[in-house]
Amino acid sequence: MPDPEFEKLLELCSKWTNDDAEYIFDCSLKDDAPDDVKKAFEKLKKMQKEYDDAGILV
């Protein structure tokens, strides 16, 4: 189970991603995404990689 920060980041970033891939982590951000969303998306992808490496399914 992901922590609350992960859930918040996922919700924020999902509003700013293009639907150009099957999984949100493979999507690109919209061109007009604010800098804080770009930073949050990078953090979200890093957290997802850590979950994957630990074998935690999200």
C-alpha positions as a printed NumPy array, in Angstrom:
array([[  0.   ,   0.   ,   0.   ],
       [  1.524,   3.329,  -1.029],
       [  1.882,   6.097,   1.489],
       [ -0.423,   9.144,   1.449],
       [  2.238,  11.324,  -0.197],
       [  2.345,   8.935,  -3.163],
       [ -1.436,   9.119,  -3.49 ],
       [ -1.405,  12.925,  -3.408],
       [  1.347,  13.122,  -6.016],
       [ -0.463,  10.646,  -8.23 ],
       [ -3.68 ,  12.649,  -8.06 ],
       [ -1.9  ,  15.935,  -8.815],
       [  0.14 ,  14.557, -11.699],
       [ -2.724,  12.668, -13.3  ],
       [ -4.402,  16.01 , -14.024],
       [ -1.347,  17.178, -15.985],
       [ -0.348,  14.106, -17.987],
       [ -1.106,  13.405, -21.596],
       [ -2.856,  10.1  , -22.122],
       [ -0.097,   8.929, -24.449],
       [  0.848,   5.694, -22.683],
       [ -0.838,   2.83 , -20.869],
       [  0.628,   3.71 , -17.471],
       [  0.872,   7.201, -15.981],
       [  4.586,   6.7  , -15.308],
       [  5.2  ,   6.299, -19.038],
       [  3.101,   9.334, -20.001],
       [  4.446,  12.754, -20.773],
       [  3.374,  15.913, -19.004],
       [  1.374,  18.579, -20.776],
       [  3.51 ,  21.428, -22.103],
       [  1.861,  23.95 , -19.793],
       [  2.39 ,  21.903, -16.611],
       [  3.678,  24.112, -13.775],
       [  7.183,  23.565, -12.419],
       [  5.868,  22.164,  -9.13 ],
       [  3.957,  19.5  , -11.08 ],
       [  7.086,  18.628, -13.057],
       [  9.018,  18.168,  -9.807],
       [  6.169,  16.162,  -8.3  ],
       [  6.049,  13.907, -11.374],
       [  9.776,  13.179, -11.122],
       [  9.367,  12.389,  -7.418],
       [  6.375,  10.173,  -8.183],
       [  8.324,   8.214, -10.788],
       [ 11.224,   7.8  ,  -8.338],
       [  8.856,   6.536,  -5.641],
       [  7.277,   4.106,  -8.113],
       [ 10.715,   2.756,  -9.036],
       [ 11.479,   2.231,  -5.347],
       [  8.183,   0.347,  -4.941],
       [  8.97 ,  -1.753,  -8.015],
       [ 12.461,  -2.547,  -6.737],
       [ 10.991,  -3.596,  -3.383],
       [  8.361,  -5.753,  -5.078],
       [  5.465,  -3.63 ,  -3.854],
       [  2.52 ,  -3.514,  -6.239],
       [  0.685,  -0.218,  -6.499]])
